[in-house]
Amino acid sequence: MNIRLYIWTGLFFLQGCVDVLDIQEITNDEGNSLLVIEAILTDEIKNQLVYLSRSDIRSDLERDTTYIPFLTPGLRPRDTVNVESGATVNLLANDGREFAFTETRDGLYQSDEVFGLQMGAEYQLEIVLDNGNEYISQSVQVEGKASIDNIYAERTVSENGVDGVSIYVDSSPTEGTTEKYRYSYVETYKVVAPSWVPQEFRLTDYSLCPESPYTLEVVRKEIQNQVCYNSVDSNTVIQTSTLNNSTNNVDRFMVRFIGQDNFIISQRYSILIKQFVQSQESYAFYETLRKFSGSESLFSQIQPGELSANITRKDGTEERVLGWVEAVSVSEQRLFFDFDDFFPDEELPDYPFNCNPLSVPERILGCNEFGTVVQLIQGCPPGAIEGIDGNFYNFFDFYTPGVSPIGCEGETTYVVVPSICGDCRFLGNNQVPDFWLEE
């Protein structure tokens, strides 16, 4: 397929000239893919991070995949990024300091020491790929600092008439130029498995073909898997400007809206909001990126659009690069709330999966004398054995005639539910986050 990519040849806010490049047959090979650089360098005292990868025309299968309860975990389709490994990465400051980065996992480079960018200093990112190609960024610097004064949530109705919760930010400048702001967030929510019971199946010595004696028991659970916590990063570009305001304060800027029927607020919810004070160039880049794809994490997917980078080949060789090297100051704050805080005495949002119990026999498959799998009982979903072996059933109850739901016409032994309904670990982590507060 032919894909046409539009690249800005000058800074967005200056010339506005656009060159149209025909990129023929963009594939997953390094020869045709573009280098992607993602580097948000901050004034936080921490190990700074740089991500290197290659552009890719594949769609994001992970985000678009729907959970299928009868598909064994680990076999679901997952999109992968073509990472760029083996590079040498250094950050150079104009006062002579140099910060080395080491590849800690494929495509992720972490500074060897903790440090934060200093106001007034200029920095350049230098990258040498495994093939010897050298790249250098334009000089970047932290241009201003601002502090989040408050984040708060209110029950509101969206422009589309959806009842829900809006989360707002108030902020004030503390130093330098602070007209351009970008926000990201990590939201963490409690997951309570709706069909959890304190017992579970234990299957040992099972083999379908060849058959072997096996043991199936119902035992008390030894692992807490009723309550979990899931964290999700924001994936959209959220920006605001105070250029036309009477002050550079950010007042009542809405960072997130969550509908009342959204499962993530059905129990307890927390959001950590980060505020980045940007340069004009960075603001323009992310604004173009927002129009280009609607996501700050889609550099790996080549789509038609107008996008450039502030990093080039060191030897002057013409090569198109995607991504951005950014120097920002950061302020952050966390908020907690419960569903009842805004919707008292109202029904909780529905669990996002069908958790109806189903009665099943112990097994429906067997192995004949020729070593071929055969179905022992017709008209039934997978039996308990097959479901446990595939990790898509959880024990719910023993079958009681006239009381339990009927799942098939054959011999019935157990009542089961999809594992995602009885084990919260399918949707989160059963360890309580260090920052979590219940009140």
HELIX and SHEET records of a PDB file:
HELIX    1   1 LEU A   61  ASP A   64  1                                   4    
HELIX    2   2 PHE A  263  ILE A  265  5                                   3    
HELIX    3   3 GLN A  280  SER A  293  1                                  14    
HELIX    4   4 PHE A  339  PHE A  342  1                                   4    
HELIX    5   5 ALA A  384  GLY A  390  1                                   7    
HELIX    6   6 SER A  419  GLY A  422  1                                   4    
HELIX    7   7 CYS A  424  PHE A  426  5                                   3    
SHEET    1   A 2 ILE A   3  TRP A   8  0                                        
SHEET    2   A 2 VAL A  18  ILE A  23 -1                                        
SHEET    1   B 7 ASN A  82  VAL A  83  0                                        
SHEET    2   B 7 LEU A  49  ARG A  54 -1                                        
SHEET    3   B 7 LEU A  35  THR A  42 -1                                        
SHEET    4   B 7 VAL A 321  ASP A 338  1                                        
SHEET    5   B 7 ARG A 268  GLN A 278 -1                                        
SHEET    6   B 7 LYS A 180  VAL A 192 -1                                        
SHEET    7   B 7 VAL A 227  ASP A 233 -1                                        
SHEET    1   C 7 ASN A  82  VAL A  83  0                                        
SHEET    2   C 7 LEU A  49  ARG A  54 -1                                        
SHEET    3   C 7 LEU A  35  THR A  42 -1                                        
SHEET    4   C 7 VAL A 321  ASP A 338  1                                        
SHEET    5   C 7 ARG A 268  GLN A 278 -1                                        
SHEET    6   C 7 LYS A 180  VAL A 192 -1                                        
SHEET    7   C 7 ILE A 238  SER A 241 -1                                        
SHEET    1   D 8 ASN A  82  VAL A  83  0                                        
SHEET    2   D 8 LEU A  49  ARG A  54 -1                                        
SHEET    3   D 8 LEU A 108  SER A 111 -1                                        
SHEET    4   D 8 GLU A  98  ARG A 105 -1                                        
SHEET    5   D 8 THR A  88  ALA A  93 -1                                        
SHEET    6   D 8 TYR A 123  VAL A 128 -1                                        
SHEET    7   D 8 GLU A 134  SER A 137 -1                                        
SHEET    8   D 8 ILE A 311  ARG A 313 -1                                        
SHEET    1   E 3 GLY A 144  VAL A 157  0                                        
SHEET    2   E 3 ASP A 163  GLY A 176 -1                                        
SHEET    3   E 3 VAL A 250  GLY A 259 -1                                        
SHEET    1   F 2 GLN A 199  THR A 204  0                                        
SHEET    2   F 2 THR A 215  ARG A 220 -1                                        
SHEET    1   G 3 LEU A 358  VAL A 360  0                                        
SHEET    2   G 3 TYR A 414  PRO A 418 -1                                        
SHEET    3   G 3 TYR A 393  PHE A 398 -1                                        
SHEET    1   H 2 LEU A 365  CYS A 367  0                                        
SHEET    2   H 2 VAL A 373  GLN A 375 -1                                        
END                                                                             
